[in-house]
Amino acid sequence: MIRKLFAGTLMGLCGLLAACAIITVNVYFPEKAVKEAYKSLDDMLLGREGEQKPAPDQKPVEGQPPADKPQSRLWNSLPSLSLVTEAWAADDYADQLAVELSSMPEVLKAYDEMRARLPRLDQLRSQGVVGETNQGLVTMRDAAKAAPGDDAVVKAENDNRKTVITGMARAIIRLNKQKESKQALSQVLPKAAATYADTRREEARPGWWIQLQNGRWVQK
């Protein structure tokens, strides 16, 4: 009887420990690097205008990092070696994320489709027909102004964006060298979506409707 009780208690403890292991899955989320990776992909794959260029007086020096790297901006002053190292590491992480995403065929396909509909989507945003949500998606705000087929544009855009956001979550998990489990994805996906939304808000043009993190809608 005692042996059975002990075995039952041991099994219960094992189950509890297993449950705790699942609950405590922790994936490092480099928000700054994720945002930079999203922006890099927009520049490369959407052909977004407004890409930052090096200042005219900045000329590449052989053996020195490119002018747009955080390290090069601090190269002459070097106020703190740890600060330089941290900035360079964050930028390098962003590059790794961008490369990881661009190696996913479904993400490249999503960007191709997003680029094709970008002119129409920009029109809808400028007219106030659609707005940018705080989940990184677009939504109808004034359906009365929409033309036939615009709801299909919104749906297709959201499908593509979900593919990109999911790809980002998978890339983060891979760079964390963790298993792509349901628990890990459920932890990273909301953060990847929120960061994508933040990027969309920053890149929104004046007059576009954007949803803030607290859910409030404003015109930029």
Buried (B, 14 or more C-beta within 10 A) or exposed (E): EEEEEEEEEEEEEEEEEEEEEEEEBEBEBBEEBBBBBBBBBBBEBBEBEEEEEEEEEEEEEEEEBEBEBBBBBBBEEEEEEEEBEEBBBBBBBBBBBBEBBBEBEEBBEBBEBBBEBBEBBEBBBEBBBBBBBBBBBBBBBEEEEBEEEBEEBBEBBBEBBBBBBBBBBBBBBBBBEBEEEEBBBEBBBEBBBBBBBBBBBEBBEEEBBBBEEEEEBEEB
